[in-house]
Amino acid sequence: MFQKFLSIEINKVMVNAVGFGGNAVSVLLGKP
């Protein structure tokens, strides 16, 4: 149970990191 919760939390963090990275790249490229 705890391992499943942990893996879900890690997935959330990974998705947030990728999304943040994508936003940063867009800003650097001057895209909205």
PDB file with SEQRES, HELIX, SHEET and CRYST1 records, atoms N, CA, C and O in Angstrom:
SEQRES   1 A   32  MET PHE GLN LYS PHE LEU SER ILE GLU ILE ASN LYS VAL          
SEQRES   2 A   32  MET VAL ASN ALA VAL GLY PHE GLY GLY ASN ALA VAL SER          
SEQRES   3 A   32  VAL LEU LEU GLY LYS PRO                                      
HELIX    1 AA1 PHE A    2  LEU A   29  1                                  28    
CRYST1    1.000    1.000    1.000  90.00  90.00  90.00 P 1           1          
ATOM      1  N   MET A   1       0.848  -1.197   0.000  1.00  0.00           N  
ATOM      2  CA  MET A   1       0.000   0.000   0.000  1.00  0.00           C  
ATOM      3  C   MET A   1       0.883   1.246   0.000  1.00  0.00           C  
ATOM      4  O   MET A   1       0.710   2.146  -0.822  1.00  0.00           O  
ATOM      5  N   PHE A   2       1.836   1.282   0.940  1.00  0.00           N  
ATOM      6  CA  PHE A   2       2.704   2.462   1.044  1.00  0.00           C  
ATOM      7  C   PHE A   2       3.572   2.613  -0.205  1.00  0.00           C  
ATOM      8  O   PHE A   2       3.797   3.724  -0.684  1.00  0.00           O  
ATOM      9  N   GLN A   3       4.060   1.476  -0.728  1.00  0.00           N  
ATOM     10  CA  GLN A   3       4.898   1.542  -1.936  1.00  0.00           C  
ATOM     11  C   GLN A   3       4.109   2.128  -3.101  1.00  0.00           C  
ATOM     12  O   GLN A   3       4.639   2.921  -3.879  1.00  0.00           O  
ATOM     13  N   LYS A   4       2.844   1.738  -3.219  1.00  0.00           N  
ATOM     14  CA  LYS A   4       2.014   2.250  -4.313  1.00  0.00           C  
ATOM     15  C   LYS A   4       1.840   3.754  -4.159  1.00  0.00           C  
ATOM     16  O   LYS A   4       1.957   4.501  -5.130  1.00  0.00           O  
ATOM     17  N   PHE A   5       1.561   4.196  -2.936  1.00  0.00           N  
ATOM     18  CA  PHE A   5       1.406   5.629  -2.661  1.00  0.00           C  
ATOM     19  C   PHE A   5       2.691   6.368  -3.010  1.00  0.00           C  
ATOM     20  O   PHE A   5       2.661   7.441  -3.612  1.00  0.00           O  
ATOM     21  N   LEU A   6       3.824   5.777  -2.621  1.00  0.00           N  
ATOM     22  CA  LEU A   6       5.123   6.403  -2.864  1.00  0.00           C  
ATOM     23  C   LEU A   6       5.381   6.533  -4.365  1.00  0.00           C  
ATOM     24  O   LEU A   6       5.847   7.573  -4.829  1.00  0.00           O  
ATOM     25  N   SER A   7       5.077   5.478  -5.121  1.00  0.00           N  
ATOM     26  CA  SER A   7       5.312   5.522  -6.566  1.00  0.00           C  
ATOM     27  C   SER A   7       4.420   6.567  -7.221  1.00  0.00           C  
ATOM     28  O   SER A   7       4.842   7.243  -8.158  1.00  0.00           O  
ATOM     29  N   ILE A   8       3.176   6.707  -6.730  1.00  0.00           N  
ATOM     30  CA  ILE A   8       2.267   7.726  -7.274  1.00  0.00           C  
ATOM     31  C   ILE A   8       2.830   9.116  -6.988  1.00  0.00           C  
ATOM     32  O   ILE A   8       2.815   9.982  -7.863  1.00  0.00           O  
ATOM     33  N   GLU A   9       3.323   9.335  -5.777  1.00  0.00           N  
ATOM     34  CA  GLU A   9       3.899  10.638  -5.412  1.00  0.00           C  
ATOM     35  C   GLU A   9       5.118  10.938  -6.282  1.00  0.00           C  
ATOM     36  O   GLU A   9       5.292  12.067  -6.740  1.00  0.00           O  
ATOM     37  N   ILE A  10       5.953   9.940  -6.507  1.00  0.00           N  
ATOM     38  CA  ILE A  10       7.144  10.131  -7.351  1.00  0.00           C  
ATOM     39  C   ILE A  10       6.712  10.484  -8.769  1.00  0.00           C  
ATOM     40  O   ILE A  10       7.311  11.352  -9.404  1.00  0.00           O  
ATOM     41  N   ASN A  11       5.671   9.814  -9.269  1.00  0.00           N  
ATOM     42  CA  ASN A  11       5.171  10.122 -10.612  1.00  0.00           C  
ATOM     43  C   ASN A  11       4.697  11.561 -10.681  1.00  0.00           C  
ATOM     44  O   ASN A  11       4.964  12.249 -11.667  1.00  0.00           O  
ATOM     45  N   LYS A  12       3.994  12.035  -9.649  1.00  0.00           N  
ATOM     46  CA  LYS A  12       3.518  13.424  -9.612  1.00  0.00           C  
ATOM     47  C   LYS A  12       4.696  14.387  -9.686  1.00  0.00           C  
ATOM     48  O   LYS A  12       4.674  15.358 -10.443  1.00  0.00           O  
ATOM     49  N   VAL A  13       5.723  14.106  -8.891  1.00  0.00           N  
ATOM     50  CA  VAL A  13       6.906  14.978  -8.868  1.00  0.00           C  
ATOM     51  C   VAL A  13       7.572  15.000 -10.241  1.00  0.00           C  
ATOM     52  O   VAL A  13       7.977  16.058 -10.723  1.00  0.00           O  
ATOM     53  N   MET A  14       7.684  13.818 -10.871  1.00  0.00           N  
ATOM     54  CA  MET A  14       8.309  13.737 -12.194  1.00  0.00           C  
ATOM     55  C   MET A  14       7.503  14.535 -13.208  1.00  0.00           C  
ATOM     56  O   MET A  14       8.073  15.279 -14.006  1.00  0.00           O  
ATOM     57  N   VAL A  15       6.185  14.386 -13.185  1.00  0.00           N  
ATOM     58  CA  VAL A  15       5.320  15.118 -14.119  1.00  0.00           C  
ATOM     59  C   VAL A  15       5.451  16.615 -13.886  1.00  0.00           C  
ATOM     60  O   VAL A  15       5.544  17.388 -14.839  1.00  0.00           O  
ATOM     61  N   ASN A  16       5.459  17.030 -12.617  1.00  0.00           N  
ATOM     62  CA  ASN A  16       5.609  18.453 -12.300  1.00  0.00           C  
ATOM     63  C   ASN A  16       6.948  18.973 -12.791  1.00  0.00           C  
ATOM     64  O   ASN A  16       7.021  20.077 -13.331  1.00  0.00           O  
ATOM     65  N   ALA A  17       8.009  18.194 -12.612  1.00  0.00           N  
ATOM     66  CA  ALA A  17       9.348  18.608 -13.051  1.00  0.00           C  
ATOM     67  C   ALA A  17       9.380  18.767 -14.565  1.00  0.00           C  
ATOM     68  O   ALA A  17       9.927  19.741 -15.081  1.00  0.00           O  
ATOM     69  N   VAL A  18       8.791  17.806 -15.279  1.00  0.00           N  
ATOM     70  CA  VAL A  18       8.758  17.874 -16.746  1.00  0.00           C  
ATOM     71  C   VAL A  18       7.936  19.076 -17.195  1.00  0.00           C  
ATOM     72  O   VAL A  18       8.333  19.802 -18.106  1.00  0.00           O  
ATOM     73  N   GLY A  19       6.788  19.284 -16.551  1.00  0.00           N  
ATOM     74  CA  GLY A  19       5.936  20.421 -16.901  1.00  0.00           C  
ATOM     75  C   GLY A  19       6.641  21.739 -16.641  1.00  0.00           C  
ATOM     76  O   GLY A  19       6.577  22.656 -17.458  1.00  0.00           O  
ATOM     77  N   PHE A  20       7.314  21.833 -15.499  1.00  0.00           N  
ATOM     78  CA  PHE A  20       8.047  23.054 -15.160  1.00  0.00           C  
ATOM     79  C   PHE A  20       9.163  23.284 -16.172  1.00  0.00           C  
ATOM     80  O   PHE A  20       9.365  24.409 -16.629  1.00  0.00           O  
ATOM     81  N   GLY A  21       9.883  22.231 -16.522  1.00  0.00           N  
ATOM     82  CA  GLY A  21      10.957  22.336 -17.509  1.00  0.00           C  
ATOM     83  C   GLY A  21      10.409  22.800 -18.853  1.00  0.00           C  
ATOM     84  O   GLY A  21      11.014  23.641 -19.518  1.00  0.00           O  
ATOM     85  N   GLY A  22       9.262  22.251 -19.252  1.00  0.00           N  
ATOM     86  CA  GLY A  22       8.638  22.648 -20.510  1.00  0.00           C  
ATOM     87  C   GLY A  22       8.251  24.115 -20.482  1.00  0.00           C  
ATOM     88  O   GLY A  22       8.443  24.830 -21.466  1.00  0.00           O  
ATOM     89  N   ASN A  23       7.704  24.573 -19.353  1.00  0.00           N  
ATOM     90  CA  ASN A  23       7.329  25.986 -19.216  1.00  0.00           C  
ATOM     91  C   ASN A  23       8.559  26.872 -19.294  1.00  0.00           C  
ATOM     92  O   ASN A  23       8.529  27.918 -19.943  1.00  0.00           O  
ATOM     93  N   ALA A  24       9.634  26.469 -18.645  1.00  0.00           N  
ATOM     94  CA  ALA A  24      10.872  27.255 -18.649  1.00  0.00           C  
ATOM     95  C   ALA A  24      11.404  27.374 -20.073  1.00  0.00           C  
ATOM     96  O   ALA A  24      11.824  28.453 -20.493  1.00  0.00           O  
ATOM     97  N   VAL A  25      11.387  26.274 -20.812  1.00  0.00           N  
ATOM     98  CA  VAL A  25      11.864  26.292 -22.202  1.00  0.00           C  
ATOM     99  C   VAL A  25      10.993  27.222 -23.033  1.00  0.00           C  
ATOM    100  O   VAL A  25      11.505  28.005 -23.833  1.00  0.00           O  
ATOM    101  N   SER A  26       9.674  27.140 -22.848  1.00  0.00           N  
ATOM    102  CA  SER A  26       8.758  28.000 -23.601  1.00  0.00           C  
ATOM    103  C   SER A  26       9.042  29.469 -23.319  1.00  0.00           C  
ATOM    104  O   SER A  26       9.064  30.289 -24.236  1.00  0.00           O  
ATOM    105  N   VAL A  27       9.260  29.801 -22.047  1.00  0.00           N  
ATOM    106  CA  VAL A  27       9.550  31.190 -21.672  1.00  0.00           C  
ATOM    107  C   VAL A  27      10.863  31.638 -22.318  1.00  0.00           C  
ATOM    108  O   VAL A  27      10.958  32.745 -22.847  1.00  0.00           O  
ATOM    109  N   LEU A  28      11.867  30.768 -22.269  1.00  0.00           N  
ATOM    110  CA  LEU A  28      13.168  31.116 -22.855  1.00  0.00           C  
ATOM    111  C   LEU A  28      13.041  31.337 -24.357  1.00  0.00           C  
ATOM    112  O   LEU A  28      13.733  32.181 -24.926  1.00  0.00           O  
ATOM    113  N   LEU A  29      12.160  30.582 -24.995  1.00  0.00           N  
ATOM    114  CA  LEU A  29      11.976  30.713 -26.444  1.00  0.00           C  
ATOM    115  C   LEU A  29      11.014  31.845 -26.787  1.00  0.00           C  
ATOM    116  O   LEU A  29      10.811  32.160 -27.959  1.00  0.00           O  
ATOM    117  N   GLY A  30      10.418  32.458 -25.754  1.00  0.00           N  
ATOM    118  CA  GLY A  30       9.519  33.584 -25.980  1.00  0.00           C  
ATOM    119  C   GLY A  30       8.121  33.161 -26.376  1.00  0.00           C  
ATOM    120  O   GLY A  30       7.358  33.965 -26.914  1.00  0.00           O  
ATOM    121  N   LYS A  31       7.771  31.894 -26.115  1.00  0.00           N  
ATOM    122  CA  LYS A  31       6.418  31.425 -26.443  1.00  0.00           C  
ATOM    123  C   LYS A  31       5.526  31.553 -25.208  1.00  0.00           C  
ATOM    124  O   LYS A  31       6.001  31.366 -24.088  1.00  0.00           O  
ATOM    125  N   PRO A  32       4.268  31.862 -25.387  1.00  0.00           N  
ATOM    126  CA  PRO A  32       3.336  31.996 -24.253  1.00  0.00           C  
ATOM    127  C   PRO A  32       3.074  30.655 -23.576  1.00  0.00           C  
ATOM    128  O   PRO A  32       2.316  30.590 -22.608  1.00  0.00           O  
TER     129      PRO A  32                                                      
END                                                                             
